[in-house]
Amino acid sequence: MTVESVLKRKGGVIFATTPEALIADVVGRFKKNKAGSLMVVNQEGKLVGILTERDLIYALGDQGTKVLELPVLAIMAKTKLRCHLHDTVARALELMGRSKTRYLPVVEKNRLLGVISLLDLIEEKLSETEDDANWMKEYIAGDYSISYDNAG
């Protein structure tokens, strides 16, 4: 299982904003898109950070409603953490666990391709486990076929 398979299953929709956008202007996008994070990209399309629901809550707790007047840049996480299409789900889980993050941008050649969440990875692992269990049940029940390679 790779990050690429996770992105294919969930789709490559990216919810993004710019560092200059005002917090007040992007808050509603979390609810509208049912998203827990927004990728922050500069004018060249390069990933420069991530803004999460948690970032918003902490900033509101620290600064009150005046945070709504600030640009995204003021509270976003300037993370360099990212994964690649060929990374395994286990590797992505390891990265998330070590950094204690729930969202991981997927990047290839400095191009943002998508975002995977901890929930996406858990769902992928559960699906793999279910597939393995079904295969074992079929095997035990004798519902399998063996093919031989006659080339040798």
N, C-alpha and C positions, 0 to 999 in steps of 0.2 A: 504494500500500500504506500502510495506516494502522495505528496501534497497536490500533485497534478490531478489525481483521481478525486480528491476531496473537492477541488475547485470545479471539476467537471460535473460532479453530483450537485453541488449547491449553486453553480452558476458564477460567473465572473463579475457580478454587479459590484461596483465600487462607489461608495458614498464618500465624497471628498469635498474639501473646502480649501480656502487659501489662508495663509498666515495673517493676511490683512483684514479678513472678514471679521465683523463684530460678533461677539458672543451672542448678543441679542438676536442677530440675524440667523444664526445657525442652530440655536436651541431647539426650535420647532422641527428641524430636520430629523432629529433622533426619533421623535414620536412618529412623524410622517412616514419615515422609512423603516420603522421598527428596527432600528440599528443601535448597537451599543457603542459604536465608535465611528468617527469620521477620519479618513486619512487627510493629512494636510500636505498639499502639494504646491510648489511654487509655480511661477508663470511658465517655466520650461517643462512642467509636468513631473518634476523630480520630487520624490517623497522627502519631506523635511520634518515630519512629525506625525503624531496621532493625538486626537482629542477623544477622550472617552467620557461616558456618563459619570464615572467616578471623578475624573478631573473637574467636571462641572460642579458636582456636589461639594467637593473639597474646597473649590474656589469660592462657592457661595457661602460655605461655612466660615471661611477665613475673612472674606471681604464683603459679604452681603450682596445686595442687588447691584452695587456699583460695578461688579464684575461684568455685568451685561454690557457695559459701555467700553470694555476692553477688547482689543483684537485677539483672535485665536492664539496668536503667537505668545501672548502673555501667560497662558495657562496650559498650552499643549505640552505633551511629552516629546522631547527632542531625541527620540530613540533611534539608534542605529540597528536595532534588532530587526531581523527579517529572515525569511526562509526562501527557498527556491523550489521550483517545480519538481526537481528530481529528489528532493529531501524526502525521507520516509516520515510517516506519521509519528513514529517513535521519536525521531529527531526533533520534529516540531513540538511534540509534547515535552521533550527534554528542555528545549529552549524556553518554552512558556513556564515550565516549572522552575527553572533556575532564575528567571527574571520576574517571576510572580506576575505575569501578565495574562490577560484573557484573549487578546487579539494579536495576530501576527500577520504583518504584510507579506505578500508573496511578490518577489521581485526577480526579474531576469534582465541582465544587461542594463541596470539602472532604470528599468521600466516597471512600474507598478501594474501587476496583473490581477491582483485580487487581495482579499483579506480572508483569513481563516480564523475561526474562533475556537476556544476550548471546547465548546459544545459541538462544533462541526467535527472535531477530532474524536470526541467521545462517541458520537453517532457512527463514525467510520469504523472505529474499533468494535463497537457492538455489532455492526453489520458483518464484519469479518468473523467475529466469534459465532454469530448465528449461522453463517455459511459453513464454517468448520463443523459445527454441531450437526447441521443437516447432512453434510457429507458423511460424517461418522455414522449417523443413524442409518443412512442408505447402505453404507458399507456393511454394517452389522446385520442388517436385514437381508443382505444379498442383492440389493438393487444397484448393482454396479456392473460395469463391463471392463474387461481387461483387453487392451489391444497390444499386440506384439509387433515389434519392428522386425520385419523380415529382411531388412537390408544387411544384417550382419551375418 
